Amino acid sequence: MTPSKEIVRLIEIMAALRNKDTGCPWDVEQDFKSIAPYTVEEAYEVADAIERGDMENLREELGDLLLQVVYHARMAEEAGLFEFGSVVEAITEKMIRRHPHVFGNEEARNAGMAKGAWERIKAEEKRLKAEARKKSGLAEQEPPGIMNDIPATMPGITRALKIQQKAARVGFDWDNPADVIAKLDEEIDEVKQAIANGSPDQIEDEIGDAFFALVNLARHHGIDPEAASRRTNHKFLTRFAFIEKSLEAQGRSLNDCDLDEMEALWQQAKGSDISE
């Protein structure tokens, strides 16, 4: 088996890995559920490479993500459900259908019009799928409503944003960002009260409400809450690394100093914009 730029070689490699007689024992044991976490992880690693501007790493991570698609398609083919070619066919059909201004007779003079056409066609697809699922009886197994297509496995902050965006489209939203700040203040007060009450379940519930309100505030100001969280994580990690390196230069470690010393180094890093 030799490397190739052709997708068929990757499909052949995956088939070989999944061969029950001669394949990799680990790969043979996997199923959709066991592989799903890796699929999510690879998507995050793609986003991380983009965030860092590392295009060589992006090339590698895109390959890892592509492998996940091939992996799931191979397992589906083994189960007699569908194969990789039908995955490609489905997405090419969707892209053509959702871009009538490119592949049809409609016109989109700007990105806003193109986005509007996409959303209109997507809504029609959803309606048709709902009708089909209702006829098949599958709809009876799902909660009704406009929120039922938001994946439950989506990260909490991203899912909160999706929920709020859908609610806003039907008018269930704050009119003024100042109202959201008031709501956030209210939720923080409730977190304090829950802590005072000492109930772990209530504390978790109220912290969740505060997170939801904070996501709402970010949305009202056009801020991606996930991006804001990643930015703060990067800031913390960079400043913490400064603390470690500063102590190392003194021949010391984190275990050799107290909180006051670490806080002083933190403020030094913060003052010099070391995280930027």
C-alpha positions in Angstrom: 0.0 0.0 0.0 1.6 3.3 -1.1 0.5 6.9 -0.4 -1.5 8.8 -3.1 -3.2 12.1 -3.7 -6.3 10.2 -4.8 -9.2 9.8 -2.3 -9.7 6.2 -3.5 -6.4 5.2 -1.8 -7.6 6.5 1.6 -10.8 4.5 1.1 -8.7 1.4 0.3 -6.5 2.0 3.4 -9.6 2.3 5.6 -11.1 -0.9 4.1 -7.8 -2.7 4.9 -7.7 -1.4 8.4 -11.3 -2.6 9.0 -10.7 -6.1 7.5 -11.8 -8.6 10.2 -9.1 -11.1 9.2 -6.1 -9.0 8.3 -6.8 -5.5 9.6 -5.9 -3.6 12.7 -7.6 -5.1 15.8 -8.3 -1.7 17.3 -9.9 -0.3 14.1 -12.0 -3.5 13.6 -13.5 -3.1 17.1 -14.7 0.5 16.6 -18.2 1.7 15.9 -20.0 5.0 15.2 -20.3 5.9 18.8 -16.7 5.1 19.7 -15.3 7.1 16.8 -17.6 10.1 17.2 -15.5 11.7 20.0 -12.4 11.5 17.7 -14.4 13.2 14.9 -15.2 16.1 17.2 -11.6 16.3 18.4 -10.2 16.5 14.9 -12.6 19.3 14.0 -11.3 21.3 17.0 -7.7 20.6 15.9 -8.5 22.0 12.5 -9.9 25.2 14.1 -6.8 25.4 16.4 -4.4 25.2 13.4 -6.4 28.0 11.7 -6.3 30.1 15.0 -2.5 29.7 15.2 -2.0 30.4 11.5 -0.1 27.2 11.1 -0.9 26.2 7.5 1.3 23.1 7.4 -0.4 21.8 10.5 -3.8 22.7 8.9 -2.9 20.5 6.0 -2.2 17.6 8.4 -5.3 18.2 10.5 -7.6 18.4 7.5 -6.3 15.0 6.5 -7.1 13.7 10.0 -10.6 15.1 9.7 -11.1 13.6 6.2 -10.1 10.3 7.6 -13.0 10.6 10.1 -15.4 11.0 7.2 -14.0 8.0 5.4 -14.1 6.0 8.7 -17.8 6.6 9.3 -18.6 6.0 5.6 -16.7 2.6 5.7 -18.6 1.5 8.8 -21.9 2.5 7.1 -20.9 0.6 4.0 -20.2 -2.5 6.1 -23.6 -2.2 7.6 -25.3 -1.9 4.2 -26.4 1.7 4.9 -24.4 3.9 2.4 -20.9 4.3 1.1 -18.4 7.2 0.6 -19.6 8.0 -2.9 -23.1 8.6 -1.7 -21.8 11.0 1.0 -20.1 13.0 -1.8 -23.2 12.8 -3.9 -25.4 14.1 -1.1 -23.2 17.1 -0.3 -22.7 18.1 -4.0 -26.4 17.9 -4.5 -27.0 20.1 -1.5 -24.4 22.7 -2.6 -25.9 22.9 -6.1 -29.4 23.2 -4.7 -28.6 25.8 -2.1 -26.7 28.0 -4.6 -29.3 28.8 -7.3 -27.5 32.1 -7.9 -24.4 30.2 -9.0 -25.8 27.0 -10.6 -29.3 28.2 -11.5 -31.2 31.3 -12.7 -31.5 33.3 -9.5 -29.3 36.4 -8.8 -27.5 37.4 -5.6 -25.8 40.7 -5.8 -24.2 40.5 -2.4 -23.4 38.1 0.5 -26.6 39.0 2.3 -28.8 38.0 -0.6 -26.8 34.7 -1.0 -27.2 34.0 2.7 -30.9 34.7 2.5 -31.3 32.2 -0.4 -29.4 29.6 1.6 -31.6 30.0 4.6 -34.8 30.0 2.5 -33.8 26.7 0.8 -32.6 25.2 4.0 -35.9 25.9 5.6 -37.7 24.3 2.8 -35.5 21.2 3.0 -36.2 21.0 6.7 -40.0 21.2 6.1 -39.8 18.4 3.5 -37.6 16.2 5.8 -40.1 16.7 8.7 -42.9 15.6 6.4 -41.0 12.5 5.4 -40.1 11.6 9.0 -43.7 12.1 10.0 -44.8 9.7 7.3 -42.2 7.2 8.4 -43.1 7.4 12.1 -39.6 8.6 13.1 -41.0 12.1 14.1 -42.9 10.5 16.9 -39.6 9.6 18.5 -38.4 13.3 18.5 -39.4 16.3 20.6 -41.4 18.7 18.3 -40.4 22.3 17.6 -37.8 24.4 15.9 -35.0 23.4 18.3 -35.0 19.7 17.6 -32.2 19.8 15.0 -29.6 21.3 17.4 -27.3 18.4 18.3 -27.4 17.5 22.0 -23.7 16.6 21.9 -22.7 20.1 20.7 -20.4 22.0 23.2 -22.5 23.8 25.8 -21.5 27.4 24.8 -22.0 26.7 21.1 -25.3 25.0 21.7 -26.6 27.9 23.9 -25.7 30.3 21.0 -27.6 28.1 18.5 -30.6 27.9 20.8 -30.7 31.7 21.3 -30.3 32.4 17.6 -33.2 30.2 16.7 -35.4 31.8 19.5 -34.4 35.2 18.2 -35.6 34.4 14.7 -39.1 34.0 15.9 -39.0 37.1 18.1 -38.2 35.5 21.5 -35.3 37.8 22.3 -34.3 40.8 24.3 -34.7 44.1 22.5 -31.9 45.9 24.2 -28.4 44.6 25.3 -28.8 46.5 28.5 -31.6 44.2 29.4 -29.3 41.3 29.0 -26.7 42.8 31.4 -29.5 43.3 33.9 -30.4 39.6 33.5 -26.8 38.6 33.9 -26.6 40.6 37.1 -29.7 38.8 38.3 -28.2 35.4 37.5 -25.0 36.2 39.3 -27.0 37.2 42.4 -28.8 33.9 42.2 -25.4 32.1 42.0 -24.4 33.8 45.2 -27.6 32.8 46.9 -27.2 29.2 45.8 -23.7 29.2 47.2 -25.0 30.6 50.4 -27.6 27.8 50.5 -24.9 25.2 50.0 -26.8 23.1 47.5 -24.5 21.7 44.8 -27.4 21.0 42.5 -28.7 24.5 42.8 -25.2 26.0 42.4 -24.8 24.0 39.1 -28.2 25.1 37.9 -27.6 28.8 38.6 -24.1 28.8 37.2 -25.6 27.3 34.0 -28.2 30.1 33.9 -25.3 32.7 34.3 -23.4 31.1 31.4 -26.5 31.2 29.2 -27.0 34.9 30.0 -23.4 35.6 29.2 -23.6 33.9 25.9 -26.7 36.0 25.2 -24.8 39.2 26.0 -22.0 38.1 23.6 -24.5 37.4 20.9 -26.1 40.8 21.3 -22.8 42.5 20.8 -21.8 40.4 17.8 -19.2 38.4 19.7 -18.6 34.7 19.1 -18.6 33.4 22.7 -16.5 30.4 21.8 -13.9 32.7 20.2 -14.0 34.9 23.3 -13.4 31.9 25.5 -10.5 30.7 23.4 -9.0 34.2 23.6 -9.2 34.2 27.4 -7.7 30.6 27.6 -4.8 31.7 25.4 -4.3 34.8 27.6 -4.3 32.8 30.8 -1.9 30.1 29.4 0.5 32.7 28.1 0.6 34.6 31.3 0.9 31.4 33.4 3.8 30.3 31.2 5.5 33.6 32.0 5.2 32.8 35.7 6.8 29.4 35.1 9.6 30.7 33.0 10.3 33.6 35.4 10.6 31.2 38.3 12.7 28.8 36.2 15.2 31.6 35.5 15.5 32.0 39.3 16.2 28.3 39.6 12.8 27.8 41.3 9.5 26.0 40.5 5.8 26.7 41.1 6.0 24.6 44.2 8.7 26.9 45.7 6.6 30.1 45.8 3.3 31.2 47.3 0.2 32.8 45.8 1.4 36.3 46.4 4.6 35.8 44.4 2.7 34.1 41.6 0.2 37.0 41.6 3.1 39.5 41.4 4.5 37.8 38.3 1.0 37.5 36.8 0.6 41.3 37.2 4.0 41.8 35.6 2.9 39.7 32.6 -0.4 41.5 32.4 1.3 44.9 32.6 3.7 44.1 29.8 0.9 42.6 27.6 2.8 39.3 27.5 -0.4 37.6 26.3 -0.8 39.6 23.2 
